[in-house]
């Protein structure tokens, strides 16, 4: 959301996480424009302004609302997410590109989005919200379905019910 903030576009947030021995233990994403505070603590659930949240129940990719973003080098790098965007736009109900990975993932945790994918994320982009996803009942992996790491730039997150369908779309990159 840094570019959004710089341009006065109201989709940005403050995101902070506590990581210990490779595991995110707590995280918070604050969206001051809507006064929304998303929080999560390992083993204690995920919350929006103090109320427990959970991921959506959507089971079909074709009925899903997805979110993604594009890396800063989208203009010059062949690995720019455009091919994946084209594939998902044909298979999902809709795809949004708000411009803040932390907000996108927090929105997934509370059921506003059903799925999310992005490449070239930095640890600070997803650390807090990655915990929210799992604490809210969702799933987060790399693009092969393997264990997600903050230090690997591929992120695929979903409500868990459409995860295999999203993996299949990403299979033929």
Secondary structure, DSSP 8 states (H G I E B T S, - for coil): -HHHHHHT-S---EEEEEEETTEEEEEEEEETTTTEEEEEETTTEEEETTEE--------GGG-EEEE---TTTTT-S-SSHHHHHHHHHHSSEEE--S-HHHHHHHHHTTS-SEEEESS--HHHHHHHHHHHHHTT-EEE-TTS-B--TTSS-EEEE-SSSHHHHHHHHH--
